[in-house]
Amino acid sequence: MARDRAEQAQAYRTLTEQRVAEHAAYTDHMEQKATRLLACSVPNAAACDATRQLTLQLCSTMESHIALENDVLVTTLATIDAWGLVRAEHLRNEHADQLAMLRAYVQELN
């Protein structure tokens, strides 16, 4: 039974490490796209408004993604092993920073 528990903990750890790495890459990718969208200057007013709307949708999608991770991943991290609570707190802090960035983007666009 202890071996099963250890194998399960290792499987969770591996999955968590993969998801955290994927999330970091995804966040970096989306941040680069959002930064480019915000920096874009389009002479055509309709195109500029469309870009603004897409950026707002992107920010909304990212907020939903972060909320889902907070509900699922943070809860899972907290129960994996002795360091789970520390990792969960780290992810919550990272999410708070990301949400602050997204909200700053939205405020800048509005």
N, C-alpha and C positions, 0 to 999 in steps of 0.2 A: 504494500500500500504506500509506504514511504517513497518507494521508487517511482510509482505511478504519479504521486504528488510532485516529485522532483522533475519528472519528465513533463508533466503538465505545466509546471512553473517555467521550465526552459522553453517550452513551446510558446507560452504567453510572452515571455521575455523576447524571444526571436520575433514574434509577430509585432510586438510593440516597437521594437527597434526598427523594423521595416516600415511600419506605419509612420513613425516619427520622422524617419529619413524621407519618406515619400511626401509627408506633409511639409517638411522644410523646403524641399525642392519645389513643390506646388506653390507654396507661399511666396518663395523668391520669384518664381515665374510670373505669378499673378501681380506681385508688387511691381515688377519691371513693366508689365503691360499697363497697369494703372498709371504708373509714372509717365509712360510714353503718351497715354491717352490724355492725361492732364496737361502735359507740356505741348501737345499738338495745337498748332494755330491753323485754323482752316478759314480761308477768306469767305467761303460760302456759308451764310448764316444757317441754312437748313442742315448742311453737313456738320457744322459745329454743334448744333442742337442734338443731332443724332448721336454724335460722339459723346456728348454730355450724358444723354440718356443711357447709352451703353455702359458708360463708366459707373453711373448710379446703379444699374442692374448688376454689374460686376461686384460692386461693393455690397449690395444686398445679398448676392449669392455667397460671397465670402463670409458675411455675418452668419448666414444660415449654416454654412459648413462648420464654422467655429462652434456654433451652438450645438450642432450634432456631435462634434468631437467632445465637447464638454460633457454632454449627456452620456456618451458611450465610452470613449477612450479614457477620459479622466477617471471615470468610475472603475473601469477595468484596471488601469494602472495602479490605482490605490490599493487593490486587493491582491496583486500578483505576488509580492514578496515583501521582505522587510524594508526595502527601499522604495516600494510602490508609492507611499504617501509623499515622499520627497519628489519623485518624478511627477506625480500628479500635480503637486504644488508648482513645480517648475513649468509644466504645461499650462496651468491656469494663468500664471504670470505672463507667459509668452502670448497666450490668447488675449489677455488684457491689453498688452502692448499693440497687438495686431488690430484689435477693435478700436483702440485710440487712433491708430493710423487711418483706418477706414473711415471713422467718423470725421477726422480732419479733412479727408478727401471730399466727403459728402458736403461738409460745411463750406469748403472752398468752391464746390460746384454750385451750391445754392446761393 
